[in-house]
Amino acid sequence: MIPGLHSDEAFMKEALKQAQYAFEENEVPVGAVVVCENKIISRAYNQVEKLNDVTAHAEILAITAAENYLGTKYLTGCKLYVTLEPCTMCAGATYWSQLDEVIYGASDEKRGYAHLAPKAIHPKAKITKGILADECSTLVTDFFKRMRDRGA
């Protein structure tokens, strides 16, 4: 079955494009998009090194851009697609922004919210995990292998 234009797979592929930008800029390759009414309203990738800001995660940047686009602090009716399971900070941002749904690709057993703070995401938010998980995971694995090979 070919994924439709507005499928979870199609939107995750857009988030993966963002993650690839991060990879190319030597950032941890995480990408995110916010979707409202089947339209991408924001795109972002990790920019922690570039901005010298530990909070410049893809999810935070995408949420802020979406809120600016809509002119509101709440993202009810919106979905966040992110290539890696959100950390506790990003999960908290999804909570406070009141996203309807969080869809992620690869799980993060070390720093993911599900392990560290499972209640950090709003209880009304729908969680979907594992969308294009292999592609999302491979990008992160390749990034850290490259870093080890460079001695970083």
ZIURGI-V606794 format. One record per helix or strand. SS is the DSSP state (H for helix, E for strand). FROM is the first residue (numbers start at 0). LEN is the number of residues. If there is no record, write none. Layout:
ss: {SS,SS}
from: {FROM,FROM}
len: {LEN,LEN}
This chain:
ss: {H,E,E,H,H,E,H,E,H,E,H}
from: {7,30,38,47,57,77,87,100,112,125,132}
len: {17,6,7,4,13,7,10,6,4,4,18}
